[in-house]
Amino acid sequence: MKKKVLAVLLSGCMVAGMIAGCGSKGGEDKKADDSAAKTETEDKGDEAKGGDYHFEVVVKSFQSSYWQAAVQGIKQAEEELGVTANTTGPNAESDIADQVNMLNNAINKAPDGIALAACDQNSVLDSLQTALDKKIPVVCFDSGVPDAPEGSVYATVVTNNGAAGAIAADKIYEAVKDKIAKADKQVRVGEVNQDATSANITERGLGFVNRFIELAKADGKTVAVTGNDYYVGKVEDKGDAKSADIVIEIAVPAQTTVELCSTEAANIMNKEDTIAIFGSNQVSAEGVLTANQNLSVLGSDPEKNIIAAGFDAGSTIKAAVKDGTLLGAVTQSPLMQGKLSIETLTKICNGEEVSDIETDGYWYDATNMEDPDISPNLYD
């Protein structure tokens, strides 16, 4: 997938904020500090353009190794740019209120900028307004905030999640299309999403569903979508579950844990008509694999097994891809997202224009895990 950069024009208030300097630190003292920092930066050459900027970073949690990889990218940017960053996050991605409190605490520290991976795209709106009022630039990464107050989010660094979900649908459909074609009764495809609140998970989950529907209809099959009300409500053609050739069942646990994702996955995998299942991030994919420890139904033969695909990486998912329990998975580049977020904040503080950035997603399976374009993104 080619990287796409979506041009975004900064609003007048953004430009004014950048001219005045990052954060809410105004006045002559700030000007003097900026002048000194600029001199020091120039002495270090073009590669060190961070001045003495300090950023606060709020991630979704440290629950999965995905976020540890993002922190590695943040640290790389700190070293390369001469900036500092403090990273915090709640215990779990379902701890939405805790993350909002952390974001508010970050704003109260009056940093030069904030990088945010929002657990819930709607719960951070008031906080983003406060950051805007205090002239603290915010860069979102991993997950956008579509309804953010105008001018509060300067750029978003994110995977094209709809397209990434569609990649998983392409691969699963290719594996099971013959079984669907020969079926003399209804078949079921499952999807486990860890939540129905964050933009990246919902876009990814819907990307899978919409592409699977598209592929099935092209082969003359009818599809119905059932399960979680939020996702079902976002699908244009929900179909008729009683008469459809294929039912796509979408499950979301009450909280974001591997154990609860496992319960949801087991409920789907236990049904006799289930032929495939998709776990749309690391936590939910590990939940699918945990459910399989008791059921032993996943594998690479669509005539005998349920075909499964995951998302992200981590040692559990990688091992399942290697041994054929999973057909494969789609990986992102969390390290690069973390790094690009800090680089973008630094550009804002230097008065440069910035734009949204889409990072690449890759399909990997047992045949290509060692490829140079893939292996750097397969974190443990």
VOGU-3710 file (C-alpha; in Angstrom, 3 decimals, decimal comma):
1> mkkkvlavll> 0,000/0,000/0,000  1,435/3,342/-0,934  1,632/5,922/1,774  -0,874/8,682/1,273  -0,509/12,151/2,687  -3,729/14,069/2,977  -3,143/17,787/2,697  -4,792/19,815/5,416  -4,760/23,619/5,443  -4,161/25,045/8,871
11> sgcmvagmia> -6,763/27,470/10,124  -5,869/31,064/10,876  -5,834/30,428/14,585  -3,358/27,537/14,077  -0,986/29,722/12,126  -1,244/32,464/14,716  -0,561/29,920/17,436  2,519/28,651/15,652  3,860/32,148/15,087  3,463/32,892/18,775
21> gcgskggedk> 5,151/29,609/19,744  3,806/26,277/21,010  1,787/25,858/24,163  0,475/28,593/26,397  3,877/29,964/27,429  3,763/33,519/26,104  5,518/36,801/26,857  9,079/38,047/26,699  10,446/35,161/28,743  9,159/32,725/26,145
31> kaddsaakte> 10,669/34,778/23,322  14,019/34,821/25,066  13,844/31,091/25,676  12,915/30,473/22,038  15,801/32,625/20,827  18,277/30,726/22,962  16,834/27,403/21,870  17,004/28,438/18,228  20,687/29,367/18,542  21,445/26,043/20,198
41> tedkgdeakg> 19,520/24,161/17,522  21,332/25,922/14,698  24,654/24,944/16,265  23,589/21,291/16,187  22,705/21,353/12,482  19,616/20,573/10,469  18,924/17,212/12,107  18,302/18,701/15,566  15,334/21,036/15,322  13,614/20,414/18,630
51> gdyhfevvvk> 14,866/23,313/20,708  13,902/22,684/24,301  10,356/21,533/23,540  8,557/19,249/25,958  5,567/17,173/24,894  2,997/15,130/26,784  1,851/11,874/25,175  -1,337/10,045/26,172  -1,672/6,542/24,710  -4,635/4,189/24,949
61> sfqssywqaa> -2,947/1,863/27,453  0,148/-0,222/27,985  -2,007/-3,362/27,876  -0,600/-4,645/24,582  2,885/-4,658/23,086  1,528/-2,430/20,311  1,841/0,571/22,613  5,306/-0,429/23,768  6,341/-0,296/20,119  4,798/3,175/19,789
71> vqgikqaeee> 6,807/4,320/22,827  9,984/3,082/21,119  9,200/5,369/18,200  8,563/8,276/20,576  11,950/7,703/22,205  13,654/7,585/18,825  12,162/10,957/17,940  13,254/12,409/21,298  16,854/11,396/20,655  16,917/12,559/17,046
81> lgvtanttgp> 15,201/15,912/17,641  16,517/16,838/21,084  13,014/17,112/22,573  11,503/15,454/25,647  8,234/13,567/25,968  6,372/12,119/28,930  4,111/9,179/28,056  1,123/8,090/30,138  -1,900/5,872/29,563  -4,621/3,976/31,451
91> naesdiadqv> -4,404/0,328/32,461  -6,827/-0,785/29,757  -8,267/0,781/26,620  -11,742/0,537/28,145  -10,682/2,832/31,024  -11,985/5,869/29,176  -12,538/8,121/32,209  -8,991/7,456/33,416  -7,583/8,486/30,061  -9,604/11,714/30,037
101> nmlnnainka> -8,200/12,565/33,477  -4,688/11,899/32,184  -5,314/14,144/29,194  -6,571/16,930/31,446  -3,503/16,557/33,661  -1,310/16,780/30,573  -3,047/19,995/29,508  -2,593/21,474/32,995  1,169/20,973/32,662  1,136/23,489/29,763
111> pdgialaacd> 3,451/21,480/27,497  4,569/22,651/24,070  2,249/20,084/22,533  0,290/16,900/23,150  0,154/13,633/21,210  -3,088/11,756/21,849  -4,346/8,281/20,994  -7,953/8,586/22,133  -9,737/5,552/23,587  -13,103/7,193/22,910
121> qnsvldslqt> -13,414/9,761/20,153  -16,267/11,599/21,896  -15,052/11,682/25,514  -12,052/13,919/24,762  -13,947/16,744/23,047  -14,127/19,054/26,089  -10,461/18,460/26,843  -9,498/19,307/23,270  -11,438/22,550/23,548  -9,445/23,371/26,703
131> aldkkipvvc> -6,187/22,636/24,875  -7,298/24,918/22,043  -8,185/27,697/24,498  -4,721/27,367/26,042  -3,063/27,335/22,608  -1,587/23,862/23,126  -1,351/22,048/19,769  -2,596/18,460/19,665  -1,598/15,716/17,243  -3,735/12,583/17,271
141> fdsgvpdape> -2,230/9,228/16,384  -3,476/5,671/15,922  -7,059/6,938/16,203  -8,562/10,200/15,025  -11,195/12,398/16,667  -13,529/13,287/13,790  -15,672/15,739/15,798  -12,787/17,550/17,502  -13,312/21,302/17,992  -12,143/23,100/14,878
151> gsvyatvvtn> -8,478/24,032/15,143  -7,745/21,857/18,168  -6,172/18,933/16,298  -3,409/20,068/13,960  -2,810/16,687/12,319  -3,664/12,999/12,652  -1,198/10,164/12,140  -3,165/7,014/11,487  -3,388/3,837/9,452  -6,068/3,848/6,775
161> ngaagaiaad> -8,142/1,546/8,971  -10,984/0,990/6,547  -8,529/-0,206/3,931  -6,661/-2,306/6,512  -9,859/-4,090/7,536  -10,625/-4,670/3,875  -7,262/-6,430/3,434  -8,288/-9,008/6,046  -11,650/-9,474/4,295  -9,904/-10,030/0,958
171> kiyeavkdki> -7,681/-12,741/2,410  -10,392/-14,555/4,391  -12,858/-14,450/1,491  -10,251/-15,862/-0,879  -9,733/-18,768/1,531  -13,428/-19,602/2,025  -15,077/-18,561/-1,250  -15,192/-22,119/-2,594  -16,830/-23,340/0,590  -19,386/-20,532/0,345
181> akadkqvrvg> -20,055/-21,377/-3,303  -20,728/-25,034/-2,487  -22,752/-24,438/0,682  -26,335/-25,698/0,619  -27,259/-23,765/3,763  -26,410/-20,537/5,556  -22,830/-19,947/6,705  -21,513/-17,543/9,344  -18,482/-15,229/9,508  -17,555/-13,717/12,859
191> evnqdatsan> -15,837/-10,483/13,783  -14,629/-9,548/17,279  -13,900/-5,863/17,902  -12,538/-4,812/21,275  -14,783/-1,729/21,421  -17,337/0,416/19,642  -15,879/3,754/20,746  -12,470/4,375/19,158  -12,344/5,567/15,566  -9,610/3,195/14,428
201> iterglgfvn> -11,320/0,022/15,682  -14,745/0,954/14,325  -13,378/2,004/10,924  -11,357/-1,196/10,712  -14,255/-3,411/11,729  -16,574/-1,765/9,241  -13,885/-1,929/6,557  -13,848/-5,710/6,955  -17,638/-6,030/6,934  -18,228/-3,766/3,947
211> rfielakadg> -15,566/-5,434/1,822  -16,797/-8,927/2,673  -20,321/-7,894/1,662  -18,961/-6,441/-1,583  -17,065/-9,628/-2,444  -19,971/-11,925/-1,585  -22,483/-9,898/-3,596  -20,136/-9,943/-6,595  -20,406/-13,742/-6,447  -24,192/-13,604/-6,286
221> ktvavtgndy> -24,541/-14,227/-2,544  -26,787/-12,391/-0,078  -25,407/-11,168/3,250  -26,948/-10,143/6,576  -25,160/-8,367/9,438  -26,084/-9,117/13,048  -24,706/-8,579/16,545  -23,457/-5,355/18,110  -26,000/-2,578/17,565  -23,426/0,142/16,890
231> yvgkvedkgd> -21,739/-1,704/14,049  -24,966/-3,082/12,608  -26,370/0,454/12,601  -23,409/1,680/10,525  -23,913/-0,887/7,759  -26,016/0,414/4,869  -27,439/-2,932/3,773  -28,028/-5,088/6,861  -29,821/-7,825/4,911  -32,234/-10,438/6,211
241> aksadiviei> -30,677/-12,861/8,703  -33,378/-15,474/8,073  -32,807/-15,793/4,339  -29,224/-14,610/3,733  -26,587/-16,961/2,350  -23,993/-15,472/4,719  -24,425/-13,963/8,183  -21,681/-11,686/9,488  -21,927/-11,664/13,282  -20,165/-8,796/15,072
251> avpaqttvel> -19,281/-9,077/18,757  -17,947/-6,458/21,207  -17,049/-7,316/24,831  -18,214/-5,255/27,811  -14,589/-4,354/28,555  -11,352/-4,434/26,617  -9,660/-7,602/27,824  -8,372/-10,716/26,105  -10,542/-12,833/28,385  -13,801/-11,097/27,484
261> csteaanimn> -12,876/-11,048/23,788  -12,261/-14,783/24,140  -15,768/-15,292/25,509  -17,292/-13,396/22,580  -15,162/-15,317/20,100  -16,082/-18,668/21,647  -19,781/-17,859/21,331  -19,330/-17,438/17,581  -16,830/-20,267/17,052  -19,132/-22,733/18,841
271> kedtiaifgs> -21,842/-22,296/16,204  -21,963/-25,100/13,656  -22,323/-22,769/10,675  -19,250/-20,602/11,440  -16,617/-20,834/8,714  -14,373/-17,816/9,482  -13,593/-15,191/12,111  -11,608/-11,927/12,287  -10,086/-10,317/15,375  -9,631/-6,642/14,517
281> nqvsaegvlt> -6,722/-5,751/16,828  -4,132/-7,392/19,052  -6,416/-7,837/22,065  -9,351/-9,283/20,114  -7,106/-11,484/17,938  -5,502/-12,900/21,081  -9,038/-13,435/22,392  -9,843/-15,537/19,314  -6,709/-17,594/19,926  -7,509/-18,001/23,623
291> anqnlsvlgs> -10,964/-19,331/22,733  -9,328/-21,814/20,379  -7,257/-23,306/23,185  -10,409/-25,076/24,386  -12,212/-25,492/21,065  -9,356/-26,428/18,692  -11,335/-25,413/15,610  -8,974/-22,972/13,867  -6,661/-24,036/11,061  -5,686/-23,699/7,427
301> dpekniiaag> -8,111/-26,183/5,826  -11,465/-24,460/5,129  -13,179/-27,838/4,717  -12,243/-28,911/8,231  -11,374/-25,726/10,128  -12,633/-22,234/10,879  -10,394/-19,814/8,976  -9,191/-16,939/11,162  -7,235/-13,744/10,637  -5,922/-11,254/13,161
311> fdagstikaa> -4,589/-7,744/13,342  -1,375/-6,227/14,736  1,454/-8,431/15,979  2,820/-9,638/19,317  4,405/-13,002/20,121  1,074/-14,854/20,505  -0,274/-13,779/17,120  3,057/-14,284/15,356  3,341/-17,846/16,669  -0,224/-18,626/15,525
321> vkdgtllgav> 0,541/-17,289/12,036  3,728/-19,347/11,831  2,038/-22,615/12,795  -1,049/-22,082/10,611  -3,584/-21,564/13,397  -4,184/-18,127/11,867  -4,364/-17,653/8,123  -2,431/-14,434/8,671  -2,816/-10,937/10,066  -2,586/-7,284/9,115
331> tqsplmqgkl> 0,102/-5,276/10,854  0,464/-1,544/11,294  3,581/0,448/12,140  3,078/1,648/15,726  6,740/2,562/16,073  6,510/4,871/13,076  3,229/6,362/14,300  4,781/7,242/17,640  7,819/8,735/15,967  5,836/10,715/13,393
341> sietltkicn> 3,621/12,176/16,127  6,606/13,731/17,907  8,134/14,856/14,613  4,852/16,547/13,687  4,568/18,336/17,036  8,135/19,575/16,605  7,322/20,931/13,154  4,319/22,780/14,570  6,484/24,367/17,249  9,010/25,377/14,597
351> geevsdietd> 6,256/27,177/12,689  6,078/24,674/9,843  2,900/23,549/8,130  1,755/20,013/8,851  -0,799/17,646/7,371  -2,496/14,357/8,179  -0,353/11,276/7,586  -1,560/7,799/6,687  0,880/5,029/7,581  0,999/1,704/5,791
361> gywydatnme> -0,699/-1,550/6,728  0,630/-4,930/5,611  -0,768/-8,441/5,307  1,584/-11,072/6,645  1,425/-14,851/6,810  3,858/-17,714/7,229  5,328/-17,074/3,765  6,410/-13,441/4,134  7,071/-12,759/7,816  10,793/-12,351/7,190
371> dpdispnlyd> 10,426/-9,947/4,252  12,234/-6,629/4,827  9,037/-4,609/4,392  7,183/-6,735/6,938  9,521/-7,940/9,688  10,301/-4,488/11,209  6,605/-4,071/12,012  6,172/-7,449/13,713  6,854/-6,347/17,280  6,702/-8,785/20,188
//
